[in-house]
Amino acid sequence: MEEWIRKLFIERADIFLKIMNERWAVTEDLVNGMLKVLNSFGITSGSLLDLCCGNGRISIYMAKRGFRALGVDISKAFIEDANKKATEHGVADKTRFLEGDVRQLKEVLRGVCEPFDVVVNAWTSIGYFSREEDLNIFKQARELSKEGAILFIAETAHTEFFSLKFTPTSYSEVEDYVILENRSYDPQKAQISTTWAFYKKQGNDLKYIDKVNYQLRVYSLSELVELLEKAGWQTVAHYGNLATLQPATPLTSLNIVAKAV
């Protein structure tokens, strides 16, 4: 496991959970858009695989709309929080969350899953590893899915955005934390290098908590289409926003819809 993955998602999972919780506010609209797409393919129920599920926001909202959802994430803390939230939302009987590395997806899911109708990978949860490892993740997802299953790559970063609008620094506040980000972008490697510094508010002062450095590979639309094709998925549409199904532009996030072939 890459050291930054261990530190950000396991050792500092308490902080990253607060960041993930901010995404819940936009999840219902995202899922409504996904459901519109699924309806166009005649999929109104069935089983869903949520890759890098975090604390379960997409799985839980899809379960509330009648799907059976299985989420996989490498962080024990995220999985525990997902189970807690599934109970709070009344869908514990329709969801299951497993701790595991998606690079060993078939092993993680051995004997516990059925062929999937829908696969989801959301919020820039690819590019953590090598291109070959990303390809293998989507190959395994294809082997675990029905023919005609739909894959969503949702809310992901892409090279077109960073080529036009790269921001080297940013500041955000999440509950009682302040987060400072410093970034660099290498267009030749299509790689983002980021340092996150976490501070906790103490009155008018800030107390330094920790720092995490990570590197992320960023794909272009054409690269993702090619990668998915090699993995057994045919891209059928892409959007700038899945909630509204608006067209993609270089300044929107990237959302891909692909079909298992």
N, C-alpha and C positions, 0 to 999 in steps of 0.2 A: 504494500500500500504506500502511495506517495505520502511523504511526511506532512505536506500541507493539508491533505485530505484528513489525515488522522487529527491534526491540530484543530482545523476549522470545524469539522463535522462530529468529532468525538470528544477531544479534550475541551473545546470551547463550544460544545453543542448548546450550552445554556444561553450563550449570546446569540448564536445563529438561529435558535428557535424563535427568539424575539423578532429577528429579521424576517423569518419565514411567516410568522403570524401576520405581518403586514400584508402578505399576498392573499390572505383569506378574503379580504374586502373585494377583490376583483374576480374571485374564483367562480361565483355563481353565474356571472355574465359570460365568463369564458366557457363554462360547461354548457350553458344554453346555446352558444354558438356551435360547439362541438356536436350537440344533439341535432341541430339543424342539418349539419353535414351528414351525420350518421343516418338521419331520416331519409336523406336523398339516396342513400345506398340500401335502404330497406332494413336498416339495423335499428330496432327500437328497444331492444333488451339484450341480455346475454352477459358474457364474462369479459372483464377488463383487466389488463395487466398495466400497472403503473410503475414504470422504471424510474429509479431514484425518486421515490415518492415523498421524501421529506416527512412531514408530520401529517400526511394523508389528505390534504385539502381536496385534490381532484378526485381521488378514490371515494371520499366521503360524499361529495356532492353528486357524483355519478351514482352512488349507491342510493341516495335519496331520490334519484330519478329512475330507480328500478333495476340497475345493473348490479351484478355481483363483482366485487372489486378485490384484486389482490395486489398489494403494494410491496415493493422490495427496496430497501435502503441499507447502506452500510453502517448507519448510525443507530446504535441501540437506543439512545435517548430519543431520537426522532420516532422510532418505531413505538416506543412506550407512549409517547405523546399522541401518536396517531391512534393507538388503541383507546386511549382515554377520550379523545375527541370523538371517535366513532360511537362510543357509549353515550357521550353527551348529546350527540346528534341523533341517537336512536337507530343507528344502522350497524351495530356491532355484529348482528347476525348476517349481514350482507357484505362484510368486509373482512379481510385477513391481511395482516402485515407481518412480513418476514425480514429479519436482519440478515443481510448477505451482500456480497459483492456481485454487481450485475455482470462482471466479466465471467463469472461462473454461474450464469443465470440458470442453465438447465440443471446443474447440480443443486442449486439452492431450491429449485422448485420440484425436484425429483419426487414423484409420488403424491404431490399435494395440489396439482392443478389439472384443469381441463383445457382443451384447445380454446384459445382466446378469440373473441370477436373484435376486440378493440385493444390497441396498445397505445400508451401515452408516454411521452418523454417531454417534460415541461421545464421551463425556466432555465435555459442554458445548462442543461444537465448532460451535455456531451462535450467532448474536447478535453476532458480531464486526463485522458490517456493518449496513446498513440492512435493514428488513423487505423491501423490494423486492429487494435483492440476495439475501437468504436465499431468498425465493420463487423467484428465477431459478435458484439453485443446485439446488433440488429439482425444478424444471421440467426442467432439463437432465438430471438423473439419471433422471427418468421417461422422457425421450426416448431415453435410452441403455439402457433396461431392457425386458425382455419384458413383455407383458401377463400379469398374475398374479404378477409379481415381488414380493418382500417387502422392505420398508424397515424398518430398525430405527433409531430415535433412542434411544440408550442412555445411561444414567448422566448425564442432563442436569439442570441446575438449573432451577427454575421459580418463578414468582411466589408460589405458595401457600406454599412453604417460607419464603421471606424475609418474608412477611407475618406469619408466626407465630414464626419463630426466626431472627432476624437477629443475627449476631455481628460487632461492629465491628472486633475485633482477633483475631488468632490467631498462634500460634508453632509452628513445626515444625522438625525436624531431618532432613536428608537427606544420608547419608554424612557428609562433613566440612563441610557447610554448615548454617547456621541461617537460617531464612527468617521474617521478620516481615511480617505482612499487616495493613494498616489499610484498612477498607472503609466506604463509605457507600452507602445504598440510597435511591433516589428512586422511591417507589411510583407517582407520577403518570406518570413516564417509563418505569417498569419497567426501571431502569438501575442497575447496580452499578458503582461507581467504586472501584478498588482500587489501592493502592500496595504493591508487593512490594519489600522491602529484603533484600539478600543479604549475609550475612557468612560468612567462612570461619574455622573453628576453628584457633587457633594456641595449643596448650597450653590454659591456662585463660583465654586472651584470645580476642576476636573481632576479625577484620579486616574492615572494610567493603569490599565488592566493588562493588556497583552497586545501582541502584534503577530500577524500572519502574512507570510509571503506566498503567493501562488502564481502558477502559470497556466494559461488556458489556451488551447488551440481554437481558433475561430474559423468556421467554414463559410464559403460562399454558397449561394443557392445552387449553382451548377455542381459544386463539389458534393453537396449533400444529396442531390438527385442521383449523381453517379454512384455514390457510396450505397445509397438505399437500393439502387438497381442491382448492384453486385450482391446485396444481401437478400434479394428476392422480393423487394417492394417496388412497385411502380408508382411514381409520383403522379397524382391526378389533379392537384390544385395547390396553390400557395396563396397566403394572405398576409396582409400587414397586421391584421387584428382579427383573431378568431371570434371574439365576442360580437363584432359588427360585420365580419366577413368583408371588410374593406380590402381593396387591392394592396399588395405589397409595394413599398417604395424603398429607396435606399435609407430613408430616415425612420422607417418603422421597424419593429421587431420582425422576425421571420417565423412564419407558421406554415408548416408543410403537411399536406394530407396525402398519404400513400396507401396503396391497396396491395394486399398479399397476392402474388401471382405464382 
